Amino acid sequence: MKKKKLLLSLLLAVCAGTVSAQTLMLTLDRTIAMAADSSLEAFRSKNMYLAGYWQFRTYRAARLPSLTLNLTPAQYYRDITRRYDSSEDIDVYRRQQSYYASGGLEVTQNFDLLGGSFFLNSDLGYMRNFGANTYSQFTTIPLRIGYMQNLMGYNPFKWERKIEPVKYEKTRKELLYNLEHVSEEATGYFFDLAMAQTEYEMAREDVASSDTLYRVSEQRHKIASITQSDLLTLKLDAVNARNKFQNAEIDLKRAMFRLVSYLNFDKNTEVRLVLPGRPASMTVVAEEALMHARENNPQFLGLHQQILEAEQKVDQTRKEAMFNASLMASIGFNQVADNFRNAFRDPMQQNVVSFTISVPLIDWGVRRGKYNIAKNELNVTQISARQNELTIEEDLIMTVGDFNIRQQLIASTEEALDLAQMAYAETKQRFLIGKADISSLTLSLQRQQNAQRNYIDALRNYWLSYYKIRKLTLYDFVMHAPLADRFDYLNGF
């Protein structure tokens, strides 16, 4: 019954002096839902996810054939150029005036297994020279197919296939992680306001109670029932109560403004809270939580990504430390003619094979140094990753332990609140009839107020621990399902 009075007092707590504005009745669940939907932090997290999503879409698109149209609609020359005159065996300057246009289609397909690229293209060109010898020519490549390959063994496509899915999975899990962080922050602001409203209501009751006790004590002092010292003490309590009430009013306004701002609502919005009741009994096993964290926590995925990228760098620098070689081969047809129709008649076979090699003879150990740097960076990354894993695991184990203990504290603080309220009511009544002194009354009031604070603190710590476990594991221990399953369902994956 006493606990219901506390909840009712929280519902009726109003910030004095607040201008007329929209009033919201918020439960903890509704606060979290609004934060996930409207807060600036949630908006930022969703846009970060979309950036990662489109990056992954770009990677997937790069694995598909690409079709490109290359055009040079017009290219006009009018200049003086140097030419060789074979009849005179000298170089001479000649006037030149020409027009050129070309166009072609090219299809490219990356070959992930070897790291090369296939290409298929077709091209048409037109050239016309002006001046004393005016003439036109068409050149065509009806069809050409070829392949380009780096022969040194470093395959960037292979590493992209390893890294990009991990990056996207990390991005997807980071969205869930950040939304759970939003839930954790919203819970903190919710209970900050709940505590501020409780302090405000207790201060308001203190003002009314201290004024009443002082007036009663004045009458008792007239009949010498209490001493002058006790009367002055009660008057001091009344003055202190009014000062405390004013401070509580300021704190209430600040707490309400912080919650309203976090939810991205109008600053004049007034909020009234409904405290959550005692949660259902639930025990989280640390080993199970660790298992889900290793599977779902984006920090673990980020550490795995860092190791893969460091291994990629080692592979690249090791193979580039030797020498560079590449191969390009193509087969097709081409033709040249004075008119468009003949340019496609009886095309000649065109075969191109190009092999290039670059051998560093003296580079003063630059390439070898890059390889050694990459190896050392890989070792540092692996060690740092293991240290970070241990830190995350330790944080999770401690949070799970706190959660299981705090769940038991709620029932204890609830019982203590009921007892403290009954004790204060009894002591106050005995004081009014002269059977209790002022010290007993003050001590009883302090116990009651501390019990109210402890009860809200117990709720706050429980729910903060609960949402922190969800954030670290991305697992719903009530529904016994990963949070990613609901995300995939809502987004059609």
LUMVEXPA-170705 format. One record per residue (C-alpha): z, y, x; residue number from 1; residue in one letter. Coordinates in nm, 4 decimals, m for minus. Last residue first. Layout:
<sites>
SITE          w          v          u   roza   tifi
SITE          Z          Y          X    NUM      A
...
</sites>
This chain:
<sites>
SITE          w          v          u   roza   tifi
SITE    m4.4821    m1.0468     1.6365    493      F
SITE    m4.4957    m0.8603     1.3049    492      G
SITE    m4.2742    m0.5658     1.3997    491      N
SITE    m3.9856    m0.6479     1.1645    490      L
SITE    m3.9958    m1.0185     1.2560    489      Y
SITE    m4.0163    m0.9534     1.6300    488      D
SITE    m3.7184    m0.7164     1.6146    487      F
SITE    m3.5221    m0.9671     1.4053    486      R
SITE    m3.5841    m1.2363     1.6658    485      D
SITE    m3.5127    m0.9931     1.9517    484      A
SITE    m3.1534    m0.9574     1.8307    483      L
SITE    m3.0952    m1.3166     1.9360    482      P
SITE    m2.9440    m1.5346     1.6623    481      A
SITE    m2.5956    m1.6614     1.5738    480      H
SITE    m2.5740    m1.4482     1.2574    479      M
SITE    m2.2257    m1.3219     1.3474    478      V
SITE    m2.2683    m1.3541     1.7256    477      F
SITE    m2.5796    m1.1368     1.7161    476      D
SITE    m2.7258    m1.1479     2.0673    475      Y
SITE    m2.8646    m0.8705     2.2829    474      L
SITE    m2.6168    m0.9940     2.5481    473      T
SITE    m2.5004    m0.6691     2.7098    472      L
SITE    m2.5636    m0.4538     2.4025    471      K
SITE    m2.4092    m0.7017     2.1606    470      R
SITE    m2.1031    m0.7265     2.3857    469      I
SITE    m2.0849    m0.3459     2.3927    468      K
SITE    m2.1130    m0.3389     2.0156    467      Y
SITE    m1.8086    m0.5652     1.9754    466      Y
SITE    m1.6056    m0.3918     2.2448    465      S
SITE    m1.6588    m0.0547     2.0766    464      L
SITE    m1.5744    m0.2124     1.7418    463      W
SITE    m1.2432    m0.3534     1.8659    462      Y
SITE    m1.1486    m0.0428     2.0638    461      N
SITE    m1.1980     0.1830     1.7623    460      R
SITE    m1.0119    m0.0434     1.5217    459      L
SITE    m0.7160    m0.0682     1.7603    458      A
SITE    m0.7241     0.3074     1.8203    457      D
SITE    m0.7175     0.3682     1.4451    456      I
SITE    m0.4080     0.1496     1.4112    455      Y
SITE    m0.2438     0.2990     1.7171    454      N
SITE    m0.2854     0.6505     1.5825    453      R
SITE    m0.1260     0.5588     1.2508    452      Q
SITE     0.1578     0.3776     1.4285    451      A
SITE     0.2134     0.6813     1.6492    450      N
SITE     0.2433     0.8974     1.3380    449      Q
SITE     0.5008     0.6644     1.1809    448      Q
SITE     0.6989     0.6348     1.5005    447      R
SITE     0.7069     1.0117     1.5427    446      Q
SITE     0.8293     1.0547     1.1873    445      L
SITE     1.1086     0.8014     1.2397    444      S
SITE     1.2213     0.9759     1.5580    443      L
SITE     1.2289     1.3133     1.3832    442      T
SITE     1.4307     1.1744     1.0894    441      L
SITE     1.6781     0.9938     1.3154    440      S
SITE     1.7280     1.3094     1.5194    439      S
SITE     1.7761     1.5173     1.2032    438      I
SITE     2.0744     1.3154     1.0870    437      D
SITE     2.0818     1.0520     0.8132    436      A
SITE     2.3140     1.0101     0.5095    435      K
SITE     2.2883     1.3669     0.3810    434      G
SITE     2.1017     1.3041     0.0570    433      I
SITE     1.7803     1.4529     0.1928    432      L
SITE     1.8269     1.2671     0.5202    431      F
SITE     1.8521     0.9322     0.3385    430      R
SITE     1.5214     1.0026     0.1588    429      Q
SITE     1.3513     1.0946     0.4858    428      K
SITE     1.4859     0.7809     0.6534    427      T
SITE     1.3512     0.5571     0.3723    426      E
SITE     1.0073     0.7198     0.3739    425      A
SITE     0.9977     0.6988     0.7530    424      Y
SITE     1.0905     0.3292     0.7550    423      A
SITE     0.8288     0.2455     0.4895    422      M
SITE     0.5598     0.4259     0.6868    421      Q
SITE     0.6648     0.2611     1.0125    420      A
SITE     0.6650    m0.0875     0.8568    419      L
SITE     0.3162    m0.0462     0.7074    418      D
SITE     0.1824     0.0936     1.0351    417      L
SITE     0.3369    m0.1896     1.2392    416      A
SITE     0.1671    m0.4468     1.0148    415      E
SITE    m0.1702    m0.2803     1.0684    414      E
SITE    m0.1016    m0.2551     1.4411    413      T
SITE    m0.0404    m0.6312     1.4585    412      S
SITE    m0.3433    m0.7230     1.2472    411      A
SITE    m0.5651    m0.5044     1.4649    410      I
SITE    m0.4135    m0.6347     1.7885    409      L
SITE    m0.5540    m0.9855     1.7371    408      Q
SITE    m0.9119    m0.8596     1.7449    407      Q
SITE    m0.8207    m0.6522     2.0473    406      R
SITE    m0.7453    m0.9681     2.2439    405      I
SITE    m1.0796    m1.1382     2.1754    404      N
SITE    m1.2674    m0.8162     2.2443    403      F
SITE    m1.0854    m0.7437     2.5688    402      D
SITE    m1.1716    m1.0889     2.7036    401      G
SITE    m1.5354    m1.0463     2.6019    400      V
SITE    m1.5447    m0.7047     2.7704    399      T
SITE    m1.3958    m0.8442     3.0926    398      M
SITE    m1.6519    m1.1267     3.1022    397      I
SITE    m1.9376    m0.8838     3.0307    396      L
SITE    m1.8382    m0.6390     3.3038    395      D
SITE    m1.8026    m0.9238     3.5539    394      E
SITE    m2.1453    m1.0600     3.4617    393      E
SITE    m2.3051    m0.7173     3.4979    392      I
SITE    m2.1418    m0.6622     3.8380    391      T
SITE    m2.2383    m1.0120     3.9567    390      L
SITE    m2.5996    m0.9518     3.8562    389      E
SITE    m2.5976    m0.6172     4.0366    388      N
SITE    m2.4802    m0.7839     4.3579    387      Q
SITE    m2.7482    m1.0528     4.3241    386      R
SITE    m3.0186    m0.7924     4.2725    385      A
SITE    m2.8968    m0.5931     4.5713    384      S
SITE    m2.9241    m0.9027     4.7927    383      I
SITE    m3.2744    m0.9837     4.6667    382      Q
SITE    m3.3912    m0.6234     4.7004    381      T
SITE    m3.2532    m0.5941     5.0544    380      V
SITE    m3.4332    m0.9144     5.1575    379      N
SITE    m3.7571    m0.7929     4.9993    378      L
SITE    m3.7222    m0.4564     5.1749    377      E
SITE    m3.6851    m0.6395     5.5045    376      N
SITE    m4.0037    m0.8363     5.4416    375      K
SITE    m4.1963    m0.5223     5.3377    374      A
SITE    m4.0837    m0.3393     5.6509    373      I
SITE    m4.1958    m0.6336     5.8646    372      N
SITE    m4.5401    m0.6283     5.6987    371      Y
SITE    m4.5746    m0.2528     5.7439    370      K
SITE    m4.4845    m0.2915     6.1109    369      G
SITE    m4.7494    m0.5571     6.1588    368      R
SITE    m5.0053    m0.3240     6.0101    367      R
SITE    m4.9049    m0.0333     6.2342    366      V
SITE    m4.8628    m0.2427     6.5516    365      G
SITE    m5.0389    m0.0011     6.7848    364      W
SITE    m5.3590    m0.0132     6.5772    363      D
SITE    m5.5867    m0.1564     6.8472    362      I
SITE    m5.8541    m0.4122     6.7599    361      L
SITE    m5.8286    m0.3887     6.3821    360      P
SITE    m6.1031    m0.6185     6.2471    359      V
SITE    m6.3151    m0.5063     5.9507    358      S
SITE    m6.5583    m0.7507     5.7956    357      I
SITE    m6.8438    m0.7064     5.5529    356      T
SITE    m7.0679    m0.9617     5.3868    355      F
SITE    m7.3461    m0.8463     5.1577    354      S
SITE    m7.5872    m1.0740     4.9783    353      V
SITE    m7.8607    m0.9242     4.7621    352      V
SITE    m8.1459    m1.1090     4.5933    351      N
SITE    m8.4077    m0.9326     4.3803    350      Q
SITE    m8.6860    m1.1378     4.2235    349      Q
SITE    m8.9950    m0.9366     4.1357    348      M
SITE    m9.0720    m0.8319     3.7802    347      P
SITE    m9.4097    m0.9381     3.6378    346      D
SITE    m9.4349    m0.6580     3.3777    345      R
SITE    m9.1269    m0.4443     3.2936    344      F
SITE    m9.2360    m0.1342     3.4881    343      A
SITE    m9.5878    m0.1917     3.3615    342      N
SITE    m9.4954    m0.0584     3.0184    341      R
SITE    m9.3149     0.2533     3.1462    340      F
SITE    m9.5937     0.3840     3.3647    339      N
SITE    m9.6575     0.4282     3.7366    338      D
SITE    m9.4766     0.1092     3.8269    337      A
SITE    m9.1657    m0.0284     3.9996    336      V
SITE    m9.0029    m0.3663     3.9445    335      Q
SITE    m8.6692    m0.5442     3.9672    334      N
SITE    m8.5207    m0.8855     3.9028    333      F
SITE    m8.1826    m1.0486     3.9515    332      G
SITE    m7.9439    m1.2141     4.1944    331      I
SITE    m7.6182    m1.0736     4.3279    330      S
SITE    m7.3720    m1.1337     4.6110    329      A
SITE    m7.0839    m0.9198     4.7364    328      M
SITE    m6.8368    m1.0490     4.9928    327      L
SITE    m6.5339    m0.8867     5.1521    326      S
SITE    m6.3402    m0.9098     5.4762    325      A
SITE    m6.0357    m0.7277     5.6065    324      N
SITE    m5.8380    m0.8317     5.9125    323      F
SITE    m5.4935    m0.9722     5.9984    322      M
SITE    m5.2169    m0.7354     5.8821    321      A
SITE    m5.3844    m0.7049     5.5404    320      E
SITE    m5.2749    m1.0578     5.4534    319      K
SITE    m4.9097    m0.9986     5.5419    318      R
SITE    m4.9083    m0.6504     5.3876    317      T
SITE    m5.0281    m0.7791     5.0496    316      Q
SITE    m4.8014    m1.0835     5.0341    315      D
SITE    m4.4959    m0.8803     5.1366    314      V
SITE    m4.5760    m0.6108     4.8788    313      K
SITE    m4.6146    m0.8717     4.6057    312      Q
SITE    m4.2793    m1.0233     4.7023    311      E
SITE    m4.1183    m0.6787     4.6628    310      A
SITE    m4.2838    m0.6401     4.3216    309      E
SITE    m4.1581    m0.9834     4.2158    308      L
SITE    m3.8041    m0.9009     4.3335    307      I
SITE    m3.8032    m0.5719     4.1428    306      Q
SITE    m3.9296    m0.7455     3.8282    305      Q
SITE    m3.6484    m1.0029     3.8459    304      H
SITE    m3.3959    m0.7190     3.8763    303      L
SITE    m3.5508    m0.5492     3.5739    302      G
SITE    m3.5356    m0.8731     3.3762    301      L
SITE    m3.1642    m0.9029     3.4559    300      F
SITE    m3.1157    m0.5411     3.3473    299      Q
SITE    m3.3141    m0.6128     3.0317    298      P
SITE    m3.0365    m0.8471     2.9081    297      N
SITE    m3.1896    m1.1287     2.7055    296      N
SITE    m3.1765    m1.4649     2.8831    295      E
SITE    m2.9100    m1.3896     3.1434    294      R
SITE    m2.7049    m1.2108     2.8761    293      A
SITE    m2.7352    m1.5050     2.6349    292      H
SITE    m2.5948    m1.7449     2.8955    291      M
SITE    m2.3200    m1.5029     2.9916    290      L
SITE    m2.2120    m1.4709     2.6269    289      A
SITE    m2.1959    m1.8495     2.5941    288      E
SITE    m1.9809    m1.8765     2.9052    287      E
SITE    m1.7490    m1.5975     2.7825    286      A
SITE    m1.6856    m1.7597     2.4430    285      V
SITE    m1.6709    m1.5069     2.1598    284      V
SITE    m1.4072    m1.5650     1.8933    283      T
SITE    m1.4483    m1.4300     1.5414    282      M
SITE    m1.1949    m1.3532     1.2690    281      S
SITE    m1.3449    m1.1319     1.0012    280      A
SITE    m1.2913    m0.7631     1.0584    279      P
SITE    m0.9882    m0.5746     0.9166    278      R
SITE    m1.1220    m0.2894     0.7124    277      G
SITE    m1.3709    m0.0288     0.8217    276      P
SITE    m1.2584     0.3320     0.7845    275      L
SITE    m1.4337     0.5380     0.5204    274      V
SITE    m1.5270     0.8757     0.6622    273      L
SITE    m1.5989     1.2133     0.5122    272      R
SITE    m1.8644     1.4288     0.6735    271      V
SITE    m1.9584     1.7889     0.6027    270      E
SITE    m2.3080     1.9016     0.6985    269      T
SITE    m2.3100     2.2576     0.8319    268      N
SITE    m2.4784     2.1543     1.1580    267      K
SITE    m2.7741     2.0045     0.9712    266      D
SITE    m2.8229     1.6455     1.0767    265      F
SITE    m2.9400     1.5005     1.4099    264      N
SITE    m2.6965     1.2062     1.3935    263      L
SITE    m2.5565     1.3192     1.7278    262      Y
SITE    m2.5225     1.6740     1.5969    261      S
SITE    m2.3296     1.5560     1.2895    260      V
SITE    m2.0972     1.3460     1.5059    259      L
SITE    m2.0323     1.6258     1.7540    258      R
SITE    m1.9849     1.8844     1.4768    257      F
SITE    m1.7284     1.6642     1.3012    256      M
SITE    m1.5294     1.6173     1.6211    255      A
SITE    m1.5338     1.9911     1.6922    254      R
SITE    m1.4304     2.0878     1.3420    253      K
SITE    m1.1478     1.8350     1.3471    252      L
SITE    m1.0233     1.9583     1.6835    251      D
SITE    m1.0038     2.3141     1.5482    250      I
SITE    m0.8116     2.2008     1.2384    249      E
SITE    m0.5778     1.9930     1.4527    248      A
SITE    m0.4989     2.3019     1.6604    247      N
SITE    m0.4163     2.4978     1.3445    246      Q
SITE    m0.1984     2.2150     1.2122    245      F
SITE    m0.0112     2.1922     1.5403    244      K
SITE     0.0764     2.5601     1.5169    243      N
SITE     0.1973     2.5148     1.1574    242      R
SITE     0.4031     2.2103     1.2572    241      A
SITE     0.5536     2.3959     1.5530    240      N
SITE     0.6794     2.6715     1.3207    239      V
SITE     0.8268     2.4166     1.0784    238      A
SITE     0.9876     2.2180     1.3603    237      D
SITE     1.1431     2.5394     1.4925    236      L
SITE     1.2912     2.6012     1.1469    235      K
SITE     1.4281     2.2464     1.1451    234      L
SITE     1.5887     2.3009     1.4865    233      T
SITE     1.7354     2.6290     1.3685    232      L
SITE     1.8970     2.4504     1.0740    231      L
SITE     2.0302     2.1742     1.2986    230      D
SITE     2.1888     2.4323     1.5310    229      S
SITE     2.3416     2.6218     1.2366    228      Q
SITE     2.5206     2.3021     1.1375    227      T
SITE     2.4604     2.0928     0.8256    226      I
SITE     2.6613     2.0497     0.5048    225      S
SITE     2.8224     2.3893     0.5435    224      A
SITE     2.7622     2.4762     0.1765    223      I
SITE     2.5163     2.7454     0.2738    222      K
SITE     2.3729     2.5133     0.5353    221      H
SITE     2.2813     2.2610     0.2656    220      R
SITE     2.0782     2.5241     0.0825    219      Q
SITE     1.9016     2.6225     0.4035    218      E
SITE     1.8501     2.2535     0.4792    217      S
SITE     1.6563     2.2055     0.1561    216      V
SITE     1.4269     2.4964     0.2451    215      R
SITE     1.3798     2.3608     0.5983    214      Y
SITE     1.3090     2.0094     0.4728    213      L
SITE     1.0414     2.1371     0.2345    212      T
SITE     0.8780     2.3518     0.5013    211      D
SITE     0.8861     2.0590     0.7463    210      S
SITE     0.7285     1.8244     0.4889    209      S
SITE     0.4455     2.0601     0.3911    208      A
SITE     0.3621     2.1476     0.7496    207      V
SITE     0.3993     1.7871     0.8651    206      D
SITE     0.1676     1.6721     0.5840    205      E
SITE    m0.1002     1.9101     0.7110    204      R
SITE    m0.0445     1.7914     1.0665    203      A
SITE    m0.0743     1.4282     0.9543    202      M
SITE    m0.3973     1.5108     0.7695    201      E
SITE    m0.5424     1.6897     1.0694    200      Y
SITE    m0.4386     1.4138     1.3090    199      E
SITE    m0.5978     1.1559     1.0785    198      T
SITE    m0.9130     1.3633     1.0479    197      Q
SITE    m0.9309     1.3960     1.4260    196      A
SITE    m0.8769     1.0201     1.4659    195      M
SITE    m1.1560     0.9441     1.2198    194      A
SITE    m1.3783     1.2030     1.3901    193      L
SITE    m1.3317     1.0382     1.7281    192      D
SITE    m1.3697     0.7042     1.5476    191      F
SITE    m1.7200     0.7918     1.4307    190      F
SITE    m1.8158     0.9556     1.7616    189      Y
SITE    m1.7275     0.6349     1.9481    188      G
SITE    m1.9049     0.4163     1.6946    187      T
SITE    m2.2170     0.6346     1.7255    186      A
SITE    m2.2049     0.5832     2.1029    185      E
SITE    m2.1870     0.2038     2.0689    184      E
SITE    m2.4603     0.1960     1.8048    183      S
SITE    m2.6788     0.4144     2.0286    182      V
SITE    m2.6123     0.1688     2.3117    181      H
SITE    m2.7272    m0.1047     2.0761    180      E
SITE    m3.0455     0.0955     2.0245    179      L
SITE    m3.0808     0.1314     2.4012    178      N
SITE    m3.0491    m0.2444     2.4573    177      Y
SITE    m3.2974    m0.3194     2.1774    176      L
SITE    m3.5480    m0.0778     2.3309    175      L
SITE    m3.4709    m0.2131     2.6763    174      E
SITE    m3.5508    m0.5645     2.5522    173      K
SITE    m3.9047    m0.4595     2.4652    172      R
SITE    m3.9471    m0.2739     2.7936    171      T
SITE    m3.8121    m0.5730     2.9890    170      K
SITE    m4.0552    m0.8021     2.8070    169      E
SITE    m4.3325    m0.5569     2.8920    168      Y
SITE    m4.2393    m0.5465     3.2598    167      K
SITE    m4.2077    m0.9272     3.2760    166      V
SITE    m4.5516    m0.9660     3.1159    165      P
SITE    m4.6913    m0.7164     3.3735    164      E
SITE    m4.5399    m0.8797     3.6829    163      I
SITE    m4.6791    m1.2333     3.7011    162      K
SITE    m5.0288    m1.1699     3.5649    161      R
SITE    m5.0411    m0.8491     3.7707    160      E
SITE    m4.9612    m1.0551     4.0809    159      W
SITE    m5.2580    m1.2829     4.0216    158      K
SITE    m5.4854    m0.9849     3.9531    157      F
SITE    m5.3899    m0.8242     4.2851    156      P
SITE    m5.5197    m1.1275     4.4805    155      N
SITE    m5.4668    m1.1048     4.8533    154      Y
SITE    m5.6674    m1.3942     4.9996    153      G
SITE    m5.8591    m1.2105     5.2700    152      M
SITE    m6.2007    m1.2762     5.1154    151      L
SITE    m6.2101    m0.9813     4.8763    150      N
SITE    m6.4694    m1.0780     4.6169    149      Q
SITE    m6.7627    m0.9251     4.4349    148      M
SITE    m6.9935    m1.1295     4.2086    147      Y
SITE    m7.3434    m1.0751     4.0768    146      G
SITE    m7.5848    m1.0793     3.7877    145      I
SITE    m7.8944    m0.8638     3.7578    144      R
SITE    m8.1289    m0.8126     3.4655    143      L
SITE    m8.4163    m0.5849     3.3711    142      P
SITE    m8.3830    m0.3795     3.6914    141      I
SITE    m8.6420    m0.1119     3.6403    140      T
SITE    m8.8210     0.1614     3.8341    139      T
SITE    m9.0602     0.4092     3.6744    138      F
SITE    m9.2836     0.6372     3.8769    137      Q
SITE    m9.4551     0.9725     3.8272    136      S
SITE    m9.7068     1.1686     4.0393    135      Y
SITE    m9.7929     1.5163     4.1512    134      T
SITE    m9.9238     1.5429     4.5047    133      N
SITE    m9.9839     1.9147     4.5544    132      A
SITE    m9.6613     2.0059     4.3776    131      G
SITE    m9.4343     1.8127     4.1451    130      F
SITE    m9.2693     1.4747     4.1892    129      N
SITE    m9.1578     1.2702     3.8890    128      R
SITE    m8.8930     0.9976     3.8916    127      M
SITE    m8.7721     0.7646     3.6142    126      Y
SITE    m8.5004     0.4978     3.6365    125      G
SITE    m8.4004     0.1995     3.4196    124      L
SITE    m8.1052    m0.0291     3.4869    123      D
SITE    m7.9543    m0.3585     3.3676    122      S
SITE    m7.6195    m0.5038     3.4624    121      N
SITE    m7.4028    m0.8148     3.4793    120      L
SITE    m7.0873    m0.8144     3.6894    119      F
SITE    m6.8369    m1.0742     3.7972    118      F
SITE    m6.5150    m0.9546     3.9614    117      S
SITE    m6.2890    m1.1010     4.2283    116      G
SITE    m5.9174    m1.1865     4.2418    115      G
SITE    m5.9635    m1.5607     4.2865    114      L
SITE    m5.7953    m1.6925     3.9709    113      L
SITE    m5.7962    m1.3569     3.7918    112      D
SITE    m6.1750    m1.3269     3.7654    111      F
SITE    m6.2350    m0.9747     3.6349    110      N
SITE    m6.5300    m0.9330     3.3999    109      Q
SITE    m6.7756    m0.6446     3.4213    108      T
SITE    m7.0706    m0.5666     3.1923    107      V
SITE    m7.3076    m0.2892     3.3030    106      E
SITE    m7.5643    m0.0870     3.1110    105      L
SITE    m7.8053     0.1551     3.2761    104      G
SITE    m7.9616     0.4971     3.2708    103      G
SITE    m8.1733     0.7088     3.4994    102      S
SITE    m8.3359     1.0502     3.5324    101      A
SITE    m8.5047     1.2264     3.8239    100      Y
SITE    m8.7144     1.5447     3.8578     99      Y
SITE    m8.8799     1.6645     4.1742     98      S
SITE    m8.9773     1.9700     4.3761     97      Q
SITE    m9.0008     1.9534     4.7521     96      Q
SITE    m9.1246     2.2085     5.0051     95      R
SITE    m9.1764     2.0685     5.3517     94      R
SITE    m9.0119     2.1187     5.6867     93      Y
SITE    m9.1618     1.9291     5.9763     92      V
SITE    m9.0450     1.6588     6.2139     91      D
SITE    m9.3031     1.5554     6.4746     90      I
SITE    m9.5271     1.2625     6.5591     89      D
SITE    m9.8404     1.4572     6.4537     88      E
SITE    m9.9817     1.1794     6.2370     87      S
SITE    m9.6351     1.0423     6.1612     86      S
SITE    m9.5081     1.3673     6.0112     85      D
SITE    m9.1320     1.3168     5.9670     84      Y
SITE    m8.9655     1.5144     5.6864     83      R
SITE    m8.7061     1.7937     5.6726     82      R
SITE    m8.6343     1.9349     5.3292     81      T
SITE    m8.7038     2.2579     5.1487     80      I
SITE    m8.5698     2.2798     4.7942     79      D
SITE    m8.6361     2.2318     4.4266     78      R
SITE    m8.4544     1.9286     4.2886     77      Y
SITE    m8.3830     1.8408     3.9238     76      Y
SITE    m8.1487     1.5649     3.7972     75      Q
SITE    m8.1524     1.4974     3.4256     74      A
SITE    m8.0043     1.2392     3.1908     73      P
SITE    m7.8037     1.0539     3.4596     72      T
SITE    m7.6463     0.7842     3.2459     71      L
SITE    m7.4084     0.4921     3.3022     70      N
SITE    m7.3113     0.2921     2.9921     69      L
SITE    m7.0162     0.0621     3.0516     68      T
SITE    m6.9181    m0.2660     2.8864     67      L
SITE    m6.5844    m0.4229     2.9840     66      S
SITE    m6.5032    m0.7929     2.9655     65      P
SITE    m6.1363    m0.8681     2.8888     64      L
SITE    m5.8477    m0.8897     3.1376     63      R
SITE    m5.8306    m0.5097     3.1555     62      A
SITE    m5.7486    m0.5065     2.7834     61      A
SITE    m5.4342    m0.7082     2.8491     60      R
SITE    m5.3186    m0.4587     3.1136     59      Y
SITE    m5.3922    m0.1663     2.8821     58      T
SITE    m5.1959    m0.3339     2.6034     57      R
SITE    m4.9065    m0.3729     2.8471     56      F
SITE    m4.9177    m0.0004     2.9281     55      Q
SITE    m4.9436     0.0688     2.5585     54      W
SITE    m4.6201    m0.1203     2.4940     53      Y
SITE    m4.4419     0.0466     2.7860     52      G
SITE    m4.5210     0.3927     2.6473     51      A
SITE    m4.4255     0.2757     2.2976     50      L
SITE    m4.0878     0.1544     2.4286     49      Y
SITE    m4.0126     0.4914     2.5866     48      M
SITE    m4.1046     0.6517     2.2549     47      N
SITE    m3.8568     0.4299     2.0719     46      K
SITE    m3.5809     0.5092     2.3221     45      S
SITE    m3.6348     0.8855     2.2906     44      R
SITE    m3.6171     0.8690     1.9098     43      F
SITE    m3.2989     0.6612     1.9305     42      A
SITE    m3.1413     0.9195     2.1621     41      E
SITE    m3.2527     1.2022     1.9323     40      L
SITE    m3.0628     1.0437     1.6449     39      S
SITE    m3.2374     0.9783     1.3143     38      S
SITE    m3.2959     0.6058     1.2558     37      D
SITE    m3.0603     0.4280     1.4957     36      A
SITE    m2.7972     0.6962     1.4350     35      A
SITE    m2.8390     0.6630     1.0588     34      M
SITE    m2.7882     0.2857     1.0759     33      A
SITE    m2.4817     0.3282     1.2985     32      I
SITE    m2.3257     0.5801     1.0604     31      T
SITE    m2.4042     0.3562     0.7637     30      R
SITE    m2.2291     0.0622     0.9253     29      D
SITE    m1.9242     0.2731     1.0160     28      L
SITE    m1.8939     0.4064     0.6634     27      T
SITE    m2.0042     0.7570     0.5859     26      L
SITE    m1.9626     0.9780     0.2813     25      M
SITE    m2.1858     1.2777     0.3417     24      L
SITE    m2.1269     1.6253     0.2025     23      T
SITE    m2.4061     1.8833     0.1980     22      Q
SITE    m2.2902     2.2336     0.2661     21      A
SITE    m2.0492     2.5055     0.1502     20      S
SITE    m1.9027     2.6684     0.4542     19      V
SITE    m1.6154     2.5059     0.6382     18      T
SITE    m1.2972     2.7130     0.6294     17      G
SITE    m1.0627     2.4157     0.6213     16      A
SITE    m1.2190     2.0856     0.7344     15      C
SITE    m1.1494     1.8487     0.4515     14      V
SITE    m0.9376     1.5358     0.4633     13      A
SITE    m0.9595     1.3632     0.1231     12      L
SITE    m1.1232     1.0433     0.2486     11      L
SITE    m0.8884     1.0230     0.5450     10      L
SITE    m0.5879     1.0648     0.3159      9      S
SITE    m0.7155     0.7803     0.0994      8      L
SITE    m0.7374     0.5524     0.4011      7      L
SITE    m0.3815     0.6409     0.4987      6      L
SITE    m0.2579     0.5872     0.1424      5      K
SITE    m0.4289     0.2487     0.1404      4      K
SITE    m0.2387     0.1580     0.4584      3      K
SITE     0.0863     0.2384     0.2806      2      K
SITE     0.0000     0.0000     0.0000      1      M
</sites>
